[in-house]
């Protein structure tokens, strides 16, 4: 694609880029799209045990399907698609991608072999790679800098709403109708919602919340983002905290089945309620709290996520090591709340330390590298550890394998504190 020569375009500063009710409709619909994004990822996790049994697979192979089978193409294609989203109609990108990944989710239910299932999972990853960067760029053009943590906190609850629905739908439908039907139920409604999005959302004016909007070539864009120290450190820290998110999302259902002997429907109920709903609460609260406390000092955009991510490590370790079921459930809920708290603020950092012409690419770099590491490495490492420890610990192996997630979120918290040192300078440079 040929880059256009930079040309500054003056835009109004106010929040009048879109009427309040209209912009919250857009935000709400994009949040639903994001939720179905995670439903389509998560439903595979609650179906790990029946799929593993039908195709006679190891935990390592299931970790590959849950992780790199999805994340590799998600990461490879996300950056060029995000580059397009910085230059062409983002509404169209989201709608087409949404319909595609929903159809590929439904095709997972038709898989007759490991190969066909793997290709369907790859298709889900290809479609989902286009959704979030373009959506976040749209949100950033509807809400001003100090509103973004709140707006993207609302958007980010789609993560846990999707987890909640994925566990419930997958657990219930699998128990009563089989794992294949669960994929059909998860995928087909998304095609209809993609049509609704296409018909009811308009592309907002790009850079509407900035004083100027200057399209820039790819080289200077990457150079600028690479020079924003807070962006690079947050990128690494977010990779580590998403390891915790994705490793637990994939292996909590097998943990509940193997260690606590729950049925498929019970797994959906407990995991959906105590991981999904608690994560939604943390994500929503994180966006609103950080939007308020960071008004006087932008460093709170990272200090607050650092505190909650740091607390999540020891809480999750207790969740894995306790023998008491009630304590385990309570600690699982608290872990999800603490980890969810940081999502909106971190998404907002990607939009705030980047220039308006770079927002989709900045979002893609954050989301895609984190997904490649978190969803690619997390489920695979835990699956491989399960197989390695099975001879010693039997079905309890998953309990000890998941402790790696307690370590990664703690290290991620330390990196957020480090990134906070330069956040104010980087925001000034972006503006």
Buried (B, 14 or more C-beta within 10 A) or exposed (E): EEBEEEEEBEBEEEBEBBEEEBBBBBBEBBBBBBBBBBBBBBBBBBBBBBBBEBBEBBBBBBBBBBBBBBBBBBBBBBBBBBBBBBBEEBBBBBBBBBBBBBBBBBBBBEBEEBEEBBBBBBBBBBBBBBBBBBBBBBBBBBBBBBBBBBBBBBBBBBBBBBBBBBBBBBBBBBBEEBBBEBBBBBBBBBBEBBEBBBEEBEEBBBBBBBEEBBBBBBEBBBEBBEEBBBBBBBBBBBBBBBBBBBBBBBBBBBBBBBBBEBEBBBBBBBBBBBBBBBBBBBBBBBBBBBBEBBEEEBBBBBBBBBBBBBBBBBBBBBBBBBEEEEEBBBBBBBBBBBBBBBBBBBBBBBBBBBBBBBBBBBBBBBBBBBBBBBBBBBBBBBBBBBBBBBEEBEBBBBBBBBBBBBBBBBBBBBBBBBBBEBBBBBBEEBE
